[in-house]
Amino acid sequence: MPLYEFTLSTSREGMHDITAQVRSAIRESGVSEGLGVVHCPHTTAGIAISENCDSDVLGDFLKGLARAFPDDPSFRHAEGNSAAHLKSGCVGASVTVIIEGGGPLLGTWQGIYFCEFDGPRNRRFYVRIQ
């Protein structure tokens, strides 16, 4: 079961399309049918599948999370990034994709995104192919 590690540098907050890296890992693995898990090992970032056509959707995604999890001066976490932890917990640390025909089985408008909630940072994510 191959494991692939990728790195990226992020801005303060944003959605980074990592679909190409996931496709590359699947191709390199040689697996034509199976499962792929995309995992983020950070507590202030996450992985999501979202629309990859209209960038307004990604902006709306972040605006919605900001409304649901605003910075609150009463948060006690010393680093001051509690809202980022809450967003990460809501979005989740990983997604599983079906591999079919040597690639991820995604809908026409779907892409896989690394979601940064507390940048800028140098980040990692992993892809496990089974």
N, C-alpha and C positions, 0 to 999 in steps of 0.2 A: 504494500500500500504506500505509494509515493507521497511524500510531504514536500511541499514547495513553500519557500519563504520569500516574501516580497517586501520592499521598503518604499516609503513615500514621504515626502516633506509636505506638510499641510499649512494652510493659512489659519487664521483664527477660528473660523467655523465654516464648514462647507461640505459639499457632497462631491466625492472624487470617484469618477467612473473607473472601476477596476475590472470591467468585463473582459477586456483584451488580455489582461494578465491571467484571469481564470481560464479563458479559452486556450491560452498558451500552455498552461500547466496540464490541461486535459490532453492537448495534442502531444505534448512531450511524454506524458505517461503511457500513451498508446492504448488507453482504455476507451473502448467504443460504446459500452453500455455499463452503467453503474451509477454511483453517487459521488458527488463532490461536496465537501464541506469547506466553506470559506469562514475563517475565524479571525477575530480581532482580539489580541491579548491585552487590551487597554481598558481601563474603567471609565474613561471619559470620551470614548469613541465607540462606534458600532458598525455593523454591516447590515445593509438593507437591499431589497430588490424594489426598484421604483421605475417610473417612466423614463425612457432614454431619448425621447423625441423633443418634447417641449421643456426647455430649461426653466420655465416659470413654475412647473410642478415641483422641481427641486427647491426653488426659493420658497414656495408655499409650504413645503414640507418643513423647512427650517423655521419659517414664521409660525407655523402651527405649534411646533415644539417649544418655541420661545414663549408663546402665549400659555401653553399648558404648564411649562416649567420655567417661570421667570426667576431671575436672580432675586433673592430675598435677603435683606440685611440681617434677618433673624436666624439664618442658617448658621450652624456652629462650626462647620468644617473649616479648619484653620487656613487651608489653601484658597478658600474663596471660590471654589468651582463646584459647589454642590449641584447647581442647575445642570452642569455638564454630566455629572454622575447620574442624575435622574433621567436625563435624555438618553444616555447610554443604556440604562436599565430598561427603559421603555422600548427602545429600538432593538436591543439585543446584541450579543457578541458574535453571533454566527448565523449563517443561512445554509441550508442544504439544497443543492440543485440536482435534478436528475440528469444523468449523462446519457444521451441517445445519439447515435450516429457520429460519435467522436466529438461531441460538443455539448454545452449546457442546453437543456431543454427550457428555453425562455420564450415568452410571448413576443409578438412582433414589437411591442413598445417597451419591453423590459430590459433593464440593465442592472448590473450589480454594483453597489456603491459602498465605498468606505466613507462613513459619516464622522466628520471631525466636529467635536463640540467644545474643545478646549485648547486650540492651537495658538500660535504656530508650534508644531512639534515635528520631530522625526518619528515616524510610526512604522510598524510592521503589521503584516497580516499573513496568514497561512492558508494554503489550499491543500486539503487531504483528498486524494482520489482513491476510490474503492471500486 
